[in-house]
Amino acid sequence: MSTSKETPLFEIKDLHVSVEGKDVLKGVNLVINKGEVHALMGRNGTGKTTLSYTLMGHPKYTIQSGKILLNGEDITALPPEERARKRLFLAFQYPVAIPGVSVASFLRASMKSIRSDLPPAQFRAVIKDELKKLQVPESFMTRSLNEGFSGGEKKRLEMLQLRLLQPKMAILDETDSGLDIDALRTISENLENYRSPANGGGERGMLVITHYQRMLNYVKPDVVHVFGSGKILQTGGADLALKLEDQGYDWVPGA
């Protein structure tokens, strides 16, 4: 964990959110510094996915009060595309299929919108290099976005987007869902590589939302949070995830 007094990379301040008139998030507070990976664990129905969608600006989720800050800038009122341009990224638990839009077209459009530092002429070479790292065949690029994809293929595409767009802050909503052990290892190893200081990871942050310890065996968190009743109930180190795996959530008040 960072011990500096610099502005946090990402901060959530007393966030209250409702969905279709129902209060779901009830005062979420979180600080993630550069170079940190935080894990958010909790039972189904506690508001974890609501939190991830809210952070990315989904219009279905109404912020009643509180703030979301990225690099000290208040992004609470920004639409999703503006948050993405500021290098906030969400990997969905259930990525949506878009028939008729090829993976290649989608990735080029995304990179053109967000990676202003990379000349368009280099897009193809960069994409090809990242496909190799994720063990994805080039034929993947001609398929319609997520149409007919297996769970593992969808998650590999999410990781491909992450590596290509190079967000400063990445939110991973149950990326381990639907993965076999080989796919989980490949994706997790790529995430560990992404957060490596040698690859610029010291300037980035990640929030890994998961039910289980298994992904955290590969992506080592600096901080683990227990989420329940619409807020963070307890915070600890990596050993907290092991305790949850062993004992469940019953011992956590409010979980």
MOTA-V128935 format. One line per field, one symbol per residue. burial: # if it has 16 or more other C-alpha atoms within 10 Angstrom, else .. A space follows every 10 residues. Layout:
burial = ???
//
This chain:
burial = .......### ##.#####.. ...######. .######### ###..##### #######... ###...#### #...##...# ..######## ###.#..... .###.###.# ##.##..... ..#...#..# #..#.#...# #.#####.#. ########## ########## #########. ..###.#### #.###..... ########## ######.### ########## ###....#.# ##.#....#. ....#
//
